[in-house]
Amino acid sequence: MNRNQHSDEFREQALSKVRHRGTRSVRDIAEELNMSAGTLRKWWARSNVSVAVAAPLAELPSELPAESWSAAQRLLALHQTHGLSGSALHAWCREKGLFEHQLITWRDAFCAVTSPESRESKLAVRELQTRNDGLQRELRRKEKALAEAAALLVLQKKFRAMWADEE
């Protein structure tokens, strides 16, 4: 089987055509590029992971207040302001409708997620979940035992009622 080796530029152009294809199918674009539709779909599937992650980050919202920004948009704002300081940072904040203290708060919150304290909290949550599972199992066992005891009491009452009728 003869395999065609495509350059990275060709792959990027092909993926760009797929992303901006409108109502056309992937097969139509593959035929236009004189290549296999399966290959083009495979390239697209591999690239979709990075595109899906980057899509919400494409642009910061101008109409939404900063408090309602998603985590991805906040991360993008932190990325854009990473090298800025002084008047450049203040100008960027004015342009986006933010305050410097919001960026600092977001940065601290982002860094706190990867701190060792969060690992400890994850371990604590895992221990609590294990304890909860054990308590749920014990509760189910006790509910079954209670139902069995109630059934035995009802049977005992019926049995006594039957013997009373015979005498």
C-alpha positions in Angstrom: 0.0 0.0 0.0 1.4 3.4 -1.0 1.1 6.1 1.6 1.1 9.7 0.8 3.1 11.9 3.1 1.5 15.4 3.4 3.3 18.4 4.7 2.3 20.2 7.8 1.2 23.2 5.8 -1.1 21.0 3.7 -2.6 19.5 6.8 -3.3 22.9 8.3 -4.9 24.2 5.1 -7.0 21.0 4.8 -8.1 21.4 8.5 -8.9 25.0 7.9 -11.1 24.1 5.0 -12.9 21.5 7.1 -13.5 23.9 10.0 -14.9 26.6 7.6 -16.7 24.2 5.3 -20.2 25.6 5.9 -22.8 23.1 4.6 -20.3 21.0 2.6 -19.3 17.6 3.8 -15.9 16.4 4.8 -16.0 13.9 1.9 -16.6 16.8 -0.6 -13.5 18.7 0.8 -11.4 15.5 0.7 -12.4 14.9 -3.0 -11.5 18.6 -3.7 -8.1 18.0 -2.1 -7.7 14.7 -3.9 -7.2 12.7 -0.6 -9.0 10.1 1.4 -12.0 11.2 3.4 -10.9 8.9 6.3 -7.5 10.5 6.5 -9.1 14.0 6.6 -11.6 12.9 9.3 -8.8 11.4 11.4 -6.8 14.7 11.2 -9.9 16.6 12.1 -10.7 14.3 15.1 -7.1 14.7 16.4 -7.2 18.5 16.0 -10.7 18.8 17.6 -9.3 18.2 21.0 -7.1 21.3 20.9 -9.7 23.3 19.0 -12.4 22.5 21.6 -10.2 23.6 24.4 -9.1 26.8 22.6 -12.5 27.8 21.3 -13.9 29.4 24.5 -10.6 31.2 24.9 -10.7 32.9 21.5 -12.0 36.2 22.8 -12.8 38.0 26.0 -16.4 39.1 26.3 -16.9 42.8 26.2 -20.6 42.8 27.1 -20.4 40.6 30.2 -19.2 41.7 33.6 -16.0 40.2 34.7 -17.6 38.3 37.6 -19.6 36.2 35.1 -16.6 35.2 33.0 -15.9 31.5 32.6 -12.8 29.9 34.0 -11.3 29.6 30.5 -11.9 33.3 29.9 -10.3 34.2 33.2 -7.3 32.1 32.3 -7.0 33.9 29.0 -7.1 37.2 30.7 -4.3 36.1 33.1 -2.3 34.9 30.1 -2.7 38.2 28.2 -1.7 40.2 31.3 1.2 38.0 32.4 4.0 40.2 31.0 2.3 43.5 31.6 3.0 45.8 34.5 2.4 49.4 35.6 0.6 51.6 33.1 0.4 48.9 30.4 -1.5 46.7 32.8 -3.8 49.5 33.9 -4.5 50.4 30.3 -5.4 46.8 29.5 -7.7 46.6 32.5 -9.5 49.8 31.5 -9.9 48.5 28.0 -11.5 45.2 29.2 -13.4 46.7 32.1 -11.5 44.9 34.8 -9.6 45.9 38.0 -6.1 44.8 38.8 -7.3 43.2 42.1 -9.7 40.9 40.1 -6.7 39.6 38.1 -4.8 39.0 41.3 -7.7 37.2 42.8 -8.1 35.0 39.7 -4.4 34.2 39.7 -4.4 33.2 43.4 -7.5 31.0 42.8 -5.9 29.4 39.8 -2.6 28.8 41.7 -4.5 27.4 44.7 -6.0 24.6 42.6 -2.5 23.2 42.0 -1.2 23.8 45.6 -0.5 21.0 48.0 -3.4 22.0 50.2 -5.8 21.1 47.4 -4.2 17.6 47.3 -4.9 17.3 51.0 -8.4 18.4 50.5 -8.8 15.8 47.7 -7.6 13.1 50.0 -10.1 14.3 52.7 -12.9 14.3 50.1 -11.9 10.8 49.1 -11.9 9.6 52.7 -15.3 11.2 53.3 -16.6 9.5 50.1 -15.3 6.1 51.3 -16.9 6.7 54.8 -20.2 7.7 53.1 -20.2 4.6 51.0 -19.6 2.4 54.1 -22.4 4.2 55.9 -24.7 3.7 52.9 -24.0 0.0 52.8 -24.6 -0.3 56.6 -27.9 1.6 56.2 -29.1 -0.7 53.4 -28.2 -3.8 55.5 -30.1 -2.4 58.5 -33.1 -1.5 56.3 -33.2 -5.1 55.0 -33.0 -6.5 58.6 -35.8 -4.2 59.7 -38.0 -5.2 56.8 -37.3 -8.9 57.6 -38.1 -8.3 61.3 -41.4 -6.6 60.4 -42.3 -9.4 58.1 -41.6 -12.0 60.8 -43.8 -10.0 63.3 -46.6 -9.9 60.7 -46.3 -13.6 60.1 -46.3 -14.4 63.8 -49.4 -12.3 64.3 -51.2 -14.1 61.4 -50.1 -17.5 62.8 -51.5 -16.7 66.2 -54.7 -15.4 64.6 -55.0 -18.7 62.7 -54.6 -20.8 65.8 -57.1 -18.7 67.7 -59.7 -19.3 65.0 -59.1 -23.1 65.1 -59.7 -23.3 68.9 
